[in-house]
Amino acid sequence: MKIVYLHQYFTTPEMSGGTRSYEFARRLVAAGHEVHMITSDRVGDGSIYESDVDGIHVVWIPVAYSNKMGPASRIRAFLSFAVKSARYASRIKADIVFATSTPLTIAIPGIYAKVRQRIPMVFEVRDLWPETPIGLGVISNPVLKLAARTLERIAYAQSDQIIALSDGMKDGVISSGYPAERVSVVPNSSDIDRFHVDAELGRRFRREHDWLGDRPLLVYTGTFGYANDVGYMVHLADETLRIDREIRFLAIGDGKEVDQVRALAMKKGVLNRNFFLMPSMRKDLLPVVLSAATMTSSWVRNVKEMRANSANKFFDSLAASRPIAINYEGWQADILRQHQAGLVLSPTDYCSAAKTLVTHISSSEWLNQAGRNAFRLAETQFSRDLLFEQFENVLLTTITNDGE
């Protein structure tokens, strides 16, 4: 196959962020396919340039973007990339176009390339747009809501197949009227080879930080955006301090709310006491941090639209054999309970959540068993290699069906 792969926020292991597109694209290349990745250079300076990334031909289009941007600036960035990338996508003679959200506007260049070249398109739904931003209150303008919902309907209608990252997202797609038999679920994946590192690296990380040493450590790695509600972790640290002064909390990342989180931690008196902050780091450095962690975490704001999420950090933790603490219901909560691989904490009762956390993070027996259960999930259900086969099969089947 020759594939035009559209992802506005393509990330390599040398960058900060999720690497789903990189991992799938390099596997496509290894399987003998030709991949043309069209993405953005988020710094936004200079001219369009091209590079080879592990056999992936990448076109970098400068379009400035940051999680710290306001809604209007984000929309401008989305539309700018959609227009610029459409020209490139339509010029590459391919067998199929694959467009992965977010943002939903990635469907625009995908549809343009599909129509101009008369080739099939597979659309990947990473978040339920516009339901999620509307539920979060990020999109509140009636005109923008209508525009977003219209674009959603068009994106689905023009897609020959859709890949959703969770059953909840699949249900959302089907509820719009899209045929269920044309929706496949391929969740985010666990990169076992990357996250199984020498334990000495984790011990060294602990020795390098006097505030940590041999103390229990709960880690968060990811975006400090409104949807992530990292402030929850500050409240959890505050309540935990009243029960056990030795447990440490580490939040690594950047985003619109990082200063707000820091200010809340200062107000609560936990900053650099039992709650610590570090800036974003390269994805290929995170395995060391997770090796040092006692548990990891994934937080989202307490709105029902967020429960279908498929956070990378969840699957990274499974690959690293670390139990996970989350503060939301949904399919991930069901998995943790069913397989006893982590904790589902109350999103509103910080005192109760802290008590539950202290009880489990202090139990070596529970930690060891939960860690083994987590890794078993990574191996049997969420291995990147296993899910890549499903991903590749969707693309091959779409091309085959289009030729009939």
N, C-alpha and C positions, 0 to 999 in steps of 0.2 A: 504493500500500500504506500501511496504517497499522501501524506497527511498535512493539511494546514491546521495547526494547533493554536487556537486563540486563547490567551490567558493574560489579562492586563497586569497581573502581579506574579508572574513567573519568578521563582526563587530557587537559587542553587544552595548547596550545603555551606558555601562560603558566605552566604547572606543570612539575614535574620528573617525567620518566617517559615511557613509550611512549605514542604518540598514535594507535595503530591504530583504536580505536573512534571517536575524534573525526574522523579523516580519512574513514573509511567513512561515518559518520553524516552528516557535512556534505555528502558527495557524494550520499547518498540524498535529502537535502533538496533539493539542487540538481536532482536528477532528478525532482522532483515528489512524493516520498513524505513522509509525516508520521512523524517519529521522536520517540518518548518514551523518553528515556534515564533509567534508574533506577540511581543510583549512591550512593556513600557520601562524606560529608564526613569525611576521615580525622582531622581535629582532634578530632572527637567531641563538641564543645560545642554547646549550643543546641538549637533545634527543627528539624524538617524544613522545608525551604524549596525554592522552585522558581526557575528562571531560564531565560533564553533564551540559548543559546550558538550563534551563527551559524545561527539557525533551528532548532536542536535544542532541544526542550523537555526540560529536565533537572530531575529530582527528586533533591535531595541529602538523604540520610538520615544524620544524625550517628552514626558508629560509629568509635570511635578505632582506629587501626591504625598500626603501624610495623614495619619489618623487624627492629627491635631487640627486638620482643616474643618471649617464649618460646613454645613449642608450645601450652601450655594457653591462654594469652591470645589467641593467634591463632585457635584453634578457637572460643573464645567470641565473638570478633569475626565470624568466618565465620557462625556460627549466628545471631547477633543480626541481622546484615544479611539473612540468608536469611528469617527470620521477618518482619521489618519490611517488606522489599521485596515479599514475597509479597502482602501486602494491597494495595499500590499496583498491582502488576502485574495483579492480577485485576480491578481496577476500570476499567482503561482498555480500552474496547471497541476491539479491534484485529483485524487480519487475520492476524497472525502474531506469535509471540514468539521473540526471538532472545536466547540466553543464552551469554555467553562466559566461559570459565574463564581463569585460576584465580581463586578456589578452586573445587573441584568442587562445593561446596555451592550455587553459583549455579544449579545444576540444580533445586534445591528450589522457589524462586519461579517458575522457568520452567515446571516441571511443574504447579504449582498453577494458574498462569494458563492454561495449555493446557487443563487439565481443566475449570476453571470456565467458560471461555469457549468451549470446544470449537473451538479453533483449532490449527493445526499449530505445532510448535516445531522450530527449528534450533538445535543445540548446537555451540558452537565449542570445540575442544580445543587449548589453547595449550601445555599441558604434559601429559605422560602421568601423570595422577594415578590411583591412588596409587603407581604404579610408581616414579616419580622420587623422591618423599620417602622411600619405603621403601628404595630403592637407596642414598640418601644417609644413611640411618640416622635421619632426622628422625622418621619414624613407626616405632616399634619395638614398641609395646604390641600384643599379639596381638588384643585386643578392638578397638582402633582400626584395625588392619589389616583386620579382618573388616568393620567398619562402613564403612570407606572403599571396599573392594572391592564391598560390597553397593550402596552409593550409586552407584558407577561403573556397575554393571550396570543399575540402575534408570534412571540418566540416559540411557544409550545406548538402552535398550529403549523409553523414552518419546519419543525423538527421531525426527522424521520424516526429517530429514537431519542429517548431521554434517559440519562443516568442520574439517579438521585443518591445522595450520600446517607440516607437513612430511610426506614420505613415510614416515618412521619412525614418526611419530605415527599416520598412517593405518594402518600395519601393526599397531600396537598396538591400535587400535580394532577392526580386523577380527579379530585374534586372540581377541578377547573373544566372537566369534560374530556381530558386527554385519555386515549385508550390505555387501559391498564396493561394490556399485553405488550405494549411498546415502551414500558418503563422498567428499567433494571436498577436494582440497588447494589451499588459498589461503595461501601463505606470507606472512610479514611483507613489507613493501614499502619501496621507495625513494622518498622525497619529493624528486624532482629539483629542483622549483621552490624548495624551502626550503633545500636544501643547496648550491646553486650560488650563491655569494655573491662579491662583489668581493674579489679577492685582497688588496687593500690592507687589508681588515679583519683578515686573518690576519697580515699584516706588522705591523700596529699592535699586535696582541696580543703578538707576539714582542718588540717594542720596549718594551712595558710591563713586561716581566719580565727583569730583568738576568741571571738564571740561564739564560735561554734564548737570546736573541739569534738568531744564525744557525745554531745547533747543530741536529743531527738530533733529532727529537722523536717519541716513541711515546706515544700517548694511549689511556687507557681511560676510558670514560664509562659509568656505570651503578651498579648496586647492589653494596654491599660485604656480600653475604650469604654464608652457608656454601657454597651451591651455586656461587657465582662464584669463590671461591678467589683473591681479588686478591693474596693473599700470594705467589702464583706470580710475580707481576710484580716483587715485591721481590727474590726470589731471582734473577730474570733480570737485574735492575738490578745486583745484587751481582756476578754473574759478568761482566756486560758491562763493569763498571768496571775489571776487571783487563785487559781487552783494549783498550777505547777509552774514555777519560775524558770525551770530549766529548758522547756520546750522552745525551739526557735522557729521563726517564720521568715522565709526568704521569697521575695517577689522580684522576678527578673523580667524586664521589658520596658516598653515605652508606649506612649499614646496620649490621647487628649486629656486623660484624667490622672496622669502620673503626678502632677503637682498637687492636685486635689487629694490624692491618696497620701502623699507625703505630709501635707498639711493636717490631714485627719490623724495620721499616726503621731505627729507632734502634739496635737491637741489631746490625744488619748494617753500620751506619755509612754508610748511603746516603741517609738522610732529609735533604732540603735540600742534598744534595751532587750526586747525579744522579737522585734519586727525589723527586718533589714531590706534595703532596696539595692538593686544592681541594674545597670543599663542593659539594653538589648545586647545579645551576643549571637555570634554566628551559630547556625544550626548544628554544625559539626563539632561545636564545643559543648553543646547541651548534654551529651551522654555522660560527661564527667560530672556535671552537676547532679544529674539524676542518680549516678552511682553513689554520690555522697548523701543523697536524700534518704530519709527514713520512709517518708510518704510523699506523694505528689498531690496536686490539686487542680481542679478545673472549676471556675466560677462563672455564672451568668446571672444577669438581672432576673428578678423573680416575676417573669411574665410567661404565660403559657406558650407563646410563639417561639420561645428559645429552647423548648424541650426537645425539639427535633434536631438540634445542632449535632455536628460530628467533629468535635474539636481535635486537632492534631495532637495536642498535649495528652489527651486521654490514651491514645494508641502508642505514643512514645513511652508512656509510663508502663503499659503492658509489656512492651519490648524490653524495658529495663528491669522487669520483675519487681516493680514497685506498686504497692497498694495505692489506690486513688481515693481522695476525698472530694466529693462534689456537693453542690447545694441546690440541685434541681432534680425534678422527676423526669420521666421519659424513658426512652429505650436504654440509655446508658445506666440509669439507676436500676432498671430491671436486670441488666447484665451483672452489675456489681452485687446485687442481692442474690441472684440465682447462683452465681459462681463464687460468692464470698471473696471477692477480689478488692474490696474497698468499702468506703463508707458513704452513705447518703445523709448529709447533715441538713438540719432545719434551715431554711433560707431566711427565717425571721426571728427565731428564738436563739440568739447568740449564746446564751447561758447553757441551754440544752446541747447545742452543737459543740461547745467547748468541752463539756463533760464527756460526751461521746468520743470526741477526738482524744482527750487525755487518756481515757480508759484503754483505747486500742493502740495508740502510738507508744504506750508504755508497756505493752505486752509483747515480748519477743516471740512467744509462741504464735500469737495471732498474726504478727507481722510476717513471720517466716511462711506460714501457711497461705496467707493472702498474697504474698509475693509469688509463691509457686503457682497459685491459681491464676494470677494475672499473666504470668508468662505462658501458661498453658493456653489461655485465650489467644495470646499473640501467635502462638504456633498453630493452633488448630482452626481459628476462625478469622484472624485479622492479619495474617502474614501478607506482606506486600507482594511476594511472588505469587501466592495463591490468588489474591484479588486481581492481580494484573492479568491473569489468564481470563478472568471474567470480563475485565475491561476490554482486552484485545478482542475477545469473541464478539462483543457488542459491535465494535467497529467493522469486523469482518462480515458479520451477519447483515449489517446495514448495507454494505456494498453489494453483497450477494443478492439481497432482496431487491435492491434498486435496479440491478441488471436484469431481473426476471421480467 
